[in-house]
């Protein structure tokens, strides 16, 4: 119920990621501007979670805010590019890109991004429904947010 509680739920969920050994996490947001991805605590939790065989899937309309707002995450992402999939999801009629951190056992879903209010929990039917929506968004997306920029 608010931006600070949303950010704390993200932190708490990422703290649990390594302990629960989730092989897949899906993060989805229009642009991730208000996610706490620049914090040392968040990067420490991601570092503890990251292992071979794990996958972090990011879905967004745009990733252009990342270098300015989340430079620590961008640096970490370069190191762990082999476990990270980023997709740019263009708007599709009737398909809304949710603001959610999804794991196999728990999700944090913002239903109102302006007020950062929503739902978090571990109800299996709801988790399956969220994953289905995320998969559909990913299906309509294209690769984006390269870890490195190659040039001639």
N, C-alpha and C positions, 0 to 999 in steps of 0.2 A: 504494500500500500504506500507507494511513493518511491522516488528515485534512490534514496539511501537504502531502503529495505531491498529493492531490486538488486542493487550493487552488492549488498551483503549476501543475498541468496546466491548470486553468481559466485562470490568468493567461497562460500560454504560448500557449494556443490563441487567446485574445482578442488577444494581440500579433500573431499571424499573420493575423487576420481581414482587416485592411486591406491587408496586403501581398498576400494571395492573392485579394483582391477577391471574397469570398464574398457572394453576393446574399441568401442565407438562412442564418440560424442559428436553431436550435430549442433552447431550454433547458427542461428539465423536472425538477421535483422536487416533493416533497410540499409543502414550505414555504420552501425556499431559505435556511433559517436558517444553515447553515454554508458557504455560498458566499461568496467574498471580494468581494462586490458593493459594499462601502462603501469600498474602497481607491481612492486617487487613480490608481494605475497602471491599474486595471481601467477606470475611467471615461475615462482618457486613451486607452486602446486602443479603447474603444467610440466615442469621439468621432472618432478617426482612421478608423474603419470606417464610421460613419454617413454615408450619402449618399442622395439620391433614388434610388428603385428597389431599395433594400435592405429586408429584412424581418427583424425579430427577433420570434420567436414564443415566448412564455412559457406553459408549462402547469404548473399547480399545483393542489393540493387547496385551498390557502388562500394568500392574499397579505397577510394582516393583520400579519405580522411585518415587512414591508418598511419602513414609515415609521420604526420604532424601530431596526432593525438596518442598514438600507441607505439612510439619508437622502440621500446623494449620488446614488445610483442613482435614487431617486424624483424628485429635482430634474432629473436628466438626462432621465429618462423623460418628464417634462412637456414639455421642449423638443423631444423627438423622437417624440412620440406618433403622428405620422403614419406612422412605419415600424415601430411596435410593436403586436403583437397579443397580448393576454393572455386566457387562457381558464382558467376554473375547471373542473376535471375531477372530477366526482363519482365516487365508487366505483361500479364496475360489476363484477358477478360475472365472474370469469375474465379480467379486464383489469387489469393492474397498471401504475401510473404509474411509469415508470422515472426514475431520477436520472441525467440525461445532458445534456451539451452536445454537440449534433450540428451538423456542418457538412457541406457536400457532399463534402469531402475527408478529414475527420478527425472522430473522436468521442472523448469521455471519458465512459465509462459506469461508474457505481458499481453493482456487483452486491450488495454488502453495505454498506448505508448506515450501520450501527452502527460498523463498523470502517473505513469509507471505502476499501474495497478494490474493485478492479474491473478494467476493461479499457480501454485506449486504443489507437487505431490507425486505419489507413486502408484496411482490407480492404473492397473494394466490396460483396461479398455481405452482410457484417455491417452496413455503413452502410445498405444498402437495407432490411435487416430491422429495424433500429432506427427508421428513418424510417417504415416501415409501422406499427410499434407506436405511434409518436408521432402519426401521422395518425389512427389509430383512437381514441386517447385524446382528441385535439382534437375529433373528430367527436361524441364523447359529452359534450363540455364546453359551457360557455356563457360569453359575454363577462364579464370581470371585471377588477378592479384598474383602475378609471378613472383617467386622468391628472389630472383635476380633479374636484372635487365641486361641483356646481351646487346652489344652494339659492335659496329665495325669501325 
